[in-house]
Amino acid sequence: MKYLSRHHCMVFLLGLFALVAHAPAQEFRVGFVNTDRIFREANTAKAAQAKLEAEFAKREKELQDIGNAVKNLSDKFEREAPTLSETQRTARQKQLLDQDRDFQRKRREFQEDLNSRKNEELQQVLERANRVVKQVAEAEKYDVVLQEAVYINPKHDITDKVIRALNAVK
């Protein structure tokens, strides 16, 4: 599989070099977009984050309250355990374990729901960003725009242009 991947990569690079070699009169323009910065700095990403916070704030508060209640009951049990009978101690331990298990389940469900919604929102931001990247690339005559790279010369980074264009769109 690695050989196949390297082979395809080599074919792509050879094709890219052939394209550049056959068009010496034209400049081959490459741009780079940092999607992490777009997710942090674009107004659409900030709005998506605010929307998620508002949507999940109530459930998060409820979880905090449940967590605090379980902790308080656990602390109370630790203080009272020496004075309880074996039967009472066992019953309270079981009750605490059940409440903690329920709390952990609710916390997992909350996190799964939050992650799912976050992925939906970020996907929408990415789709809008990709449309804007395409518009910037076409307007400024870029031949290739990359979103992932091991190294990129900062002069090829068009992230600021994309963020400005995204923020300009209402």
HELIX and SHEET records of a PDB file:
HELIX    1   1 LYS A    2  HIS A   22  1                                  21    
HELIX    2   2 THR A   35  GLU A   41  1                                   7    
HELIX    3   3 ASN A   43  GLU A   80  1                                  38    
HELIX    4   4 ALA A   81  THR A   83  5                                   3    
HELIX    5   5 GLU A   86  ALA A  139  1                                  54    
HELIX    6   6 PRO A  154  HIS A  156  5                                   3    
HELIX    7   7 THR A  159  ALA A  168  1                                  10    
SHEET    1   A 2 VAL A  30  PHE A  32  0                                        
SHEET    2   A 2 VAL A 144  LEU A 146  1                                        
END                                                                             
